[in-house]
């Protein structure tokens, strides 16, 4: 296998990966990712022991144990661009020999679960509800920068979305990637399930207007009425498509579960969403441990 140059795989002086500041021994096989750095200690406070901590920019990591279950919790910041960094470096930690800079012959698959917040796109999905994402539809175009993207995407779902919304060809190409069936069945069984839409921004790309008007004001209403094989789009957020797409390409199991903090259809907001998030954290940790 060919050696990966220093300019492509950047390491810190201590041998850790450039952005996430982790070495392979700092990483558990089960990784919980969150957008907000402040949510990392809200999860790790449930650990019996925290063996490792690291912080670089918005990326904060705690690794520890609950009983015999070893877990890593890592904040990514917002957006698919940050997920591009995190997913590639998490994979490098387990599937590249950082000393020889060569890919390992034996592949390691991580379980990567995103716990986030999201806005509902259906009137009956109320703030406070947790939604497990069966698919991630990407409006960001990230996956098209990677060879093999066509092998991991659901082309029928993506095309149906394009046709239903009259997707403008000036915008990034649409892609759709399913969740890990293993994680969805084990962690998402008791939750609301639906397709999640990943936007490359919080305001205009999600149809929000402050002083700037959106170029496609009808988009959210078209999204609300979209259906594919009985499946509907339940929520909008900013990371899932990259998590699912890169996870599939790199051979990892991925799942997003988001608490709904706002309903974009009926214009309601959960001011106490942190309590809802605490309940979700406790539920998912219990499922992971037992």
C-alpha positions, -999 to 999 in steps of 0.1 A, spaced: 0 0 0 12 35 -8 25 59 19 2 89 26 23 121 25 26 145 54 6 172 35 -24 149 32 -24 132 66 -13 160 90 -2 149 125 6 170 155 41 168 172 28 143 197 15 120 169 -21 128 173 -44 136 143 -43 173 134 -78 185 141 -93 161 166 -60 157 186 -66 120 191 -43 90 190 -57 55 182 -55 45 219 -77 75 229 -106 63 208 -134 38 218 -151 16 192 -184 34 200 -183 71 194 -211 96 203 -208 128 183 -225 161 191 -224 195 176 -221 216 207 -188 213 227 -208 221 259 -228 188 254 -197 167 258 -195 170 296 -233 166 297 -227 131 284 -195 122 301 -209 131 335 -226 98 332 -193 79 329 -179 60 358 -145 71 348 -131 95 322 -97 83 311 -89 109 284 -97 145 275 -87 166 246 -98 200 231 -89 218 199 -111 246 186 -148 233 187 -136 197 189 -138 185 225 -133 148 233 -139 127 264 -132 89 265 -142 67 294 -163 39 307 -198 32 320 -193 -2 336 -174 -23 311 -186 -3 281 -160 21 267 -173 52 250 -159 83 233 -179 115 230 -167 141 206 -180 175 195 -178 183 158 -192 219 156 -218 226 130 -220 217 93 -210 190 69 -176 206 64 -168 198 100 -181 163 96 -158 159 66 -129 165 90 -141 145 119 -152 114 99 -119 112 79 -98 116 111 -118 92 131 -113 66 103 -76 74 101 -72 67 138 -83 31 134 -76 23 97 -43 40 90 -10 31 107 0 66 118 37 57 120 41 41 86 13 63 70 -1 33 52 -37 20 54 -40 -11 75 -49 -45 59 -75 -52 86 -104 -28 86 -120 -16 119 -156 -4 118 -167 22 144 -202 27 157 -208 65 154 -240 79 168 -249 116 165 -271 131 192 -283 165 180 -310 190 178 -332 197 148 -363 215 134 -394 195 124 -409 198 89 -442 181 97 -469 196 118 -474 165 140 -437 162 150 -437 182 181 -408 199 200 -395 176 226 -398 145 204 -367 125 195 -363 115 158 -341 87 145 -330 94 109 -337 65 85 -320 84 57 -300 115 53 -307 136 22 -279 160 15 -284 195 0 -247 202 5 -231 183 -23 -202 170 -1 -204 134 -11 -199 142 -48 -163 151 -40 -156 114 -32 -151 86 -56 -176 57 -51 -204 80 -40 -228 63 -65 -224 30 -47 -237 42 -13 -265 65 -24 -302 57 -29 -306 72 -64 -344 66 -65 -350 86 -33 -326 114 -45 -343 116 -79 -378 116 -64 -368 146 -42 -353 164 -72 -384 159 -93 -409 168 -65 -391 200 -55 -381 211 -90 -345 213 -77 -326 242 -93 -295 231 -111 -276 260 -97 -277 243 -63 -255 214 -52 -265 179 -64 -288 159 -42 -277 126 -26 -295 103 -2 -279 77 21 -295 52 46 -287 49 82 -270 18 96 -297 -9 99 -279 -23 129 -279 9 149 -314 19 138 -329 -13 150 -310 -13 183 -312 24 192 -340 39 172 -367 12 177 -388 32 203 -384 66 186 -401 85 158 -384 76 125 -381 97 94 -360 111 66 -337 139 77 -328 167 54 -292 181 58 -288 218 48 -255 236 41 -266 265 64 -290 275 91 -309 305 76 -314 307 38 -308 270 31 -334 261 56 -359 287 44 -354 312 72 -357 349 64 -344 377 85 -333 407 63 -324 385 33 -352 369 13 -347 333 2 -344 325 -35 -368 295 -33 -395 306 -8 -417 276 -18 -391 250 -10 -402 241 26 -438 236 17 -427 213 -11 -405 194 14 -434 191 37 -455 173 10 -428 150 -2 -433 113 2 -413 83 -11 -425 47 -6 -445 58 24 -416 77 39 -417 115 46 -391 141 55 -395 147 92 -367 172 100 -340 197 90 -304 198 104 -269 203 92 -247 171 96 -265 138 89 -259 134 51 -221 137 56 -222 113 86 -241 87 66 -224 92 33 -188 92 46 -197 65 71 -208 42 43 -178 50 21 -154 43 50 -172 13 63 -186 25 96 -220 21 113 -237 55 116 -270 68 131 -284 103 139 -309 108 166 -321 144 171 -344 161 196 -369 184 179 -364 219 193 -387 238 169 -415 230 145 -410 250 113 -446 244 101 -466 256 132 -438 279 144 -434 265 179 -402 262 199 -391 242 230 -375 267 253 -366 239 278 -350 216 252 -320 209 274 -342 188 296 -353 169 266 -317 164 256 -308 151 290 -336 125 288 -324 115 253 -288 111 265 -298 89 294 -320 67 271 -292 62 245 -265 56 271 -287 30 287 -293 12 253 -256 13 245 -245 -1 278 -272 -28 281 
